[in-house]
C-alpha cells in the first residue's frame, strides 16, 4: 500500500520521502526511479525517525509490526512496538512541526463481532485481537495530540485491502495468499467452512482515499474505507477460479477464535465528507492483481 501511495503522491507533484524497514527486494529502487526519496531504518529508533521527518509537512502512518492473526500471541510486544512507537512518532512530529498525520487504522478488526451490518463509525468497538486494540489506542492518542498540541489528523479504518505488490510470505490478506497458491498449483487453506464474510477493497481505491484525507480539513476525523459489499470466503474462491481459469484445491481447517463471522463497512461518511467511494469491482481488482503476480514470477 505504501508503494502505491508514494507513487500517487509523486504523480500529484508532492516531494515524497519513504521510510521503511531495510528491504531485501527492489522496492526502494523502484520508488527511487519514480522521484521518491527512500530511507530505511527502525520505527522504534528516534534517530531514524527524526531523519525521516526532517522538513516534512505531512505524514502518512502505515507502519504495523504485527498481524491480526498473531497479535494475540504476544500483546505486550504489540503494544510496545506499535503504541509506544507511535507515541514517539507523535512527539517527533511536534518537534519537527508536522502539520498533519493520516493514519491507516483497521476497519476489519476495531469493531469486533458486528451488532448490525453494514458497520458505521458509531458502531461499538470490541476488538477480538490485540492488533485491533492497538489501532484504537493510536486513534485515541491522535485525538489527544490534536487537543493538546494542534496536530491535524485523519483516520481511515480500511477494510480488507488487496492488490498488486501485496506480500504473500507473511500470510496476510486472503486475496494475495489465495492467488499465490492458486498460481503455484497448491491447495488453499480455508479456516472454518468458508462462510466468513469480508469487505475487500482494492489498493488503488484506498490510495485515492488517502489522497482525499490529506486534502481534507473538516472536523470529522474517522472514516470507514471499504467497498460496502460482503463477500464470503467461498465466493472469493469462485472469483479467483474465474480469474485463473481452473478449479482450485481446497483444504478446510477449524475456525479461528479471533475471526468474526462478518465484516462489511458502511462508507457513507467517506462519500459525504471526502467525496470518495470504491470504484474497482472485485473481479477487476483480482484480474489486475493476478496479472501482476504472473508478471513478477
Legacy VTK file of the C-alpha trace (Angstrom):
# vtk DataFile Version 3.0
C-alpha trace
ASCII
DATASET POLYDATA
POINTS 297 float
0.000 0.000 0.000
2.812 2.387 0.872
4.487 1.974 -2.500
1.251 2.754 -4.371
0.690 5.785 -2.140
4.215 7.082 -2.687
3.831 6.841 -6.452
0.469 8.608 -6.377
1.843 11.440 -4.242
4.803 11.874 -6.591
2.475 11.955 -9.617
0.437 14.636 -7.852
3.536 16.820 -7.592
4.463 16.259 -3.952
8.004 15.776 -2.718
7.878 12.288 -1.207
10.102 10.643 1.367
9.507 6.967 2.143
10.583 5.490 5.478
10.601 1.714 5.726
12.461 -1.153 7.280
15.513 -2.345 5.323
14.324 -4.247 2.268
15.914 -7.190 0.547
13.859 -6.586 -2.590
13.965 -3.886 -5.261
11.180 -1.707 -3.875
13.480 1.199 -2.862
14.990 1.195 -6.340
11.547 1.206 -7.967
10.348 4.126 -5.859
13.620 5.980 -6.389
13.034 5.928 -10.125
9.625 7.481 -9.503
11.047 10.541 -7.798
10.752 9.349 -4.201
13.477 9.629 -1.597
13.776 6.296 0.216
15.138 5.975 3.750
15.368 2.761 5.736
15.546 2.353 9.463
13.924 1.159 12.659
10.496 2.565 13.546
11.436 2.307 17.229
14.676 4.275 16.795
14.022 8.014 17.366
17.162 8.999 15.445
15.979 7.086 12.380
12.524 8.649 12.645
13.955 12.131 13.066
15.889 11.756 9.802
12.687 10.798 8.034
10.638 13.654 9.496
13.055 16.494 8.813
11.292 19.032 6.600
8.065 17.013 6.357
4.741 18.845 6.343
2.518 15.761 6.432
2.960 12.146 7.497
1.138 9.005 6.392
1.447 6.416 9.169
1.111 2.931 7.677
3.531 1.101 9.973
2.458 -2.003 11.885
4.843 -4.502 13.433
2.205 -7.203 13.964
-0.614 -9.001 12.153
-4.158 -9.625 13.369
-3.717 -13.399 13.410
-0.539 -13.324 15.531
-1.026 -10.244 17.720
-2.778 -12.224 20.478
0.308 -14.414 20.827
2.231 -11.514 22.359
0.049 -8.497 23.227
2.928 -6.921 25.154
5.087 -6.828 22.026
2.142 -5.498 20.035
1.680 -2.589 22.445
5.383 -1.859 22.920
6.199 -1.722 19.236
3.040 -0.170 17.804
1.558 2.041 20.522
4.773 3.235 22.148
6.411 3.557 18.748
3.563 5.774 17.568
3.720 7.917 20.728
7.370 8.547 19.952
6.399 9.394 16.365
3.823 11.931 17.592
6.377 13.539 19.870
8.802 13.883 16.969
6.033 15.270 14.747
5.588 18.089 17.246
9.311 18.751 17.331
9.535 18.858 13.552
6.349 20.925 13.172
4.477 18.374 11.104
1.073 19.852 10.269
-0.954 16.697 9.598
-0.863 12.932 10.098
-3.026 10.437 8.209
-3.285 7.065 9.945
-4.296 3.710 8.491
-6.443 2.001 11.103
-8.260 -1.304 10.700
-11.912 -1.403 9.698
-11.626 -5.177 9.759
-10.610 -5.538 13.419
-11.537 -2.492 15.540
-15.278 -3.242 15.628
-15.216 -6.923 16.562
-18.319 -9.047 16.046
-20.952 -6.878 14.331
-24.163 -5.932 16.109
-25.506 -4.594 12.796
-24.432 -4.695 9.170
-23.092 -2.725 7.472
-20.927 -1.267 10.238
-20.729 2.511 10.530
-18.241 4.558 12.536
-20.576 4.794 15.560
-20.672 1.010 15.968
-19.224 -0.230 19.302
-15.542 -1.137 19.169
-14.858 -4.532 20.747
-11.788 -5.998 19.007
-11.118 -9.708 19.300
-7.384 -9.319 18.699
-4.618 -7.159 20.146
-3.995 -5.715 16.678
-7.409 -4.041 16.703
-6.830 -2.741 20.220
-3.539 -1.081 19.314
-5.175 0.560 16.293
-7.862 2.042 18.540
-5.251 3.223 21.037
-3.398 5.059 18.283
-6.668 6.677 17.175
-7.246 7.945 20.733
-3.716 9.279 21.079
-4.095 11.109 17.783
-7.226 12.773 19.158
-5.340 13.703 22.325
-2.422 15.117 20.342
-4.889 17.188 18.333
-6.482 18.574 21.504
-3.240 19.293 23.332
-0.888 20.268 20.527
-2.997 21.108 17.484
-1.776 18.292 15.244
-4.328 17.837 12.474
-5.093 14.209 11.661
-7.376 11.867 9.764
-8.013 8.171 10.463
-9.021 5.739 7.733
-10.445 2.467 9.004
-9.616 0.362 5.964
-11.348 -2.948 5.265
-9.539 -5.938 3.718
-7.236 -4.231 1.243
-5.649 -6.175 -1.610
-3.815 -5.561 -4.859
-0.509 -5.578 -6.661
2.693 -5.886 -4.544
0.904 -7.303 -1.528
3.243 -9.645 0.292
2.375 -13.323 0.443
5.233 -14.502 2.664
3.580 -13.129 5.821
0.206 -14.788 5.109
-1.710 -11.538 5.466
-4.643 -10.986 3.147
-6.739 -13.810 1.764
-6.669 -12.458 -1.797
-2.878 -12.367 -2.100
-2.339 -15.684 -0.338
-5.075 -17.495 -2.269
-3.918 -16.131 -5.630
-0.292 -17.016 -4.955
-1.166 -20.575 -4.010
-3.523 -20.866 -6.978
-0.797 -19.803 -9.403
1.569 -22.322 -7.839
-0.997 -25.103 -8.146
-1.110 -25.543 -4.372
-4.132 -26.177 -2.164
-5.812 -23.212 -0.483
-6.397 -23.459 3.258
-9.738 -22.145 4.498
-10.342 -21.565 8.186
-13.847 -22.738 9.080
-16.475 -23.594 6.487
-15.820 -20.641 4.180
-18.927 -18.718 5.226
-16.959 -15.880 6.859
-17.810 -12.608 5.077
-15.373 -9.774 4.465
-15.275 -6.406 2.691
-12.495 -6.457 0.057
-11.246 -3.097 -1.210
-8.686 -2.607 -3.996
-5.427 -0.832 -3.143
-5.891 1.784 -5.876
-9.156 2.862 -4.281
-7.535 3.016 -0.834
-4.782 5.262 -2.188
-7.393 7.646 -3.601
-8.953 7.797 -0.140
-5.561 8.571 1.390
-5.051 11.488 -1.009
-8.534 12.762 -0.182
-7.703 12.518 3.532
-4.568 14.616 3.038
-6.575 17.434 1.449
-9.484 17.162 3.884
-9.732 19.799 6.626
-13.108 19.121 8.262
-13.961 18.374 11.865
-14.827 14.702 11.414
-11.660 12.651 11.758
-12.531 8.939 11.396
-13.776 7.283 8.197
-14.536 3.733 7.086
-12.903 2.790 3.785
-14.255 -0.285 2.047
-16.486 -1.467 -0.775
-19.517 -1.790 1.452
-20.289 -5.215 -0.013
-19.792 -8.529 1.768
-18.030 -11.436 0.064
-17.767 -14.869 1.685
-14.513 -16.800 1.512
-16.277 -19.442 -0.586
-17.384 -16.805 -3.094
-13.871 -15.319 -3.134
-12.544 -18.739 -4.123
-15.041 -18.877 -7.007
-13.959 -15.412 -8.164
-10.307 -16.485 -8.106
-11.132 -19.657 -10.020
-12.693 -17.476 -12.718
-9.542 -15.358 -12.911
-7.036 -18.233 -13.082
-9.324 -20.319 -15.295
-9.406 -23.569 -13.322
-10.850 -25.160 -10.179
-8.763 -24.837 -7.011
-7.871 -27.483 -4.457
-9.226 -26.576 -1.020
-8.258 -27.634 2.497
-10.645 -26.783 5.350
-9.283 -26.266 8.874
-11.045 -25.471 12.177
-12.249 -21.890 12.516
-10.022 -19.410 14.355
-11.333 -17.797 17.534
-10.486 -14.215 16.548
-12.278 -14.358 13.176
-15.618 -12.535 13.415
-18.408 -14.029 11.253
-18.862 -10.935 9.087
-17.344 -7.523 8.493
-18.890 -5.120 5.968
-18.314 -1.377 6.308
-20.741 1.488 5.810
-18.704 4.133 3.966
-21.377 6.836 3.771
-19.282 9.337 5.720
-16.361 8.957 3.321
-18.694 9.649 0.405
-20.168 12.669 2.166
-17.025 14.312 3.570
-14.168 13.012 1.397
-16.120 12.683 -1.864
-14.745 9.144 -2.064
-16.163 5.748 -2.890
-14.665 2.464 -4.029
-14.828 2.144 -7.803
-12.952 -1.080 -8.617
-15.019 -4.259 -8.778
-13.702 -7.397 -7.120
-13.407 -9.145 -10.495
-11.353 -6.283 -11.955
-9.180 -5.963 -8.871
-8.469 -9.688 -8.850
-7.600 -9.587 -12.554
-5.074 -6.790 -12.029
-3.552 -8.487 -9.001
-3.279 -11.818 -10.801
-1.647 -10.218 -13.857
0.927 -8.548 -11.635
1.686 -11.797 -9.811
2.152 -13.620 -13.081
4.488 -10.934 -14.429
6.504 -10.912 -11.184
7.087 -14.664 -11.120
LINES 1 298
297 0 1 2 3 4 5 6 7 8 9 10 11 12 13 14 15 16 17 18 19 20 21 22 23 24 25 26 27 28 29 30 31 32 33 34 35 36 37 38 39 40 41 42 43 44 45 46 47 48 49 50 51 52 53 54 55 56 57 58 59 60 61 62 63 64 65 66 67 68 69 70 71 72 73 74 75 76 77 78 79 80 81 82 83 84 85 86 87 88 89 90 91 92 93 94 95 96 97 98 99 100 101 102 103 104 105 106 107 108 109 110 111 112 113 114 115 116 117 118 119 120 121 122 123 124 125 126 127 128 129 130 131 132 133 134 135 136 137 138 139 140 141 142 143 144 145 146 147 148 149 150 151 152 153 154 155 156 157 158 159 160 161 162 163 164 165 166 167 168 169 170 171 172 173 174 175 176 177 178 179 180 181 182 183 184 185 186 187 188 189 190 191 192 193 194 195 196 197 198 199 200 201 202 203 204 205 206 207 208 209 210 211 212 213 214 215 216 217 218 219 220 221 222 223 224 225 226 227 228 229 230 231 232 233 234 235 236 237 238 239 240 241 242 243 244 245 246 247 248 249 250 251 252 253 254 255 256 257 258 259 260 261 262 263 264 265 266 267 268 269 270 271 272 273 274 275 276 277 278 279 280 281 282 283 284 285 286 287 288 289 290 291 292 293 294 295 296
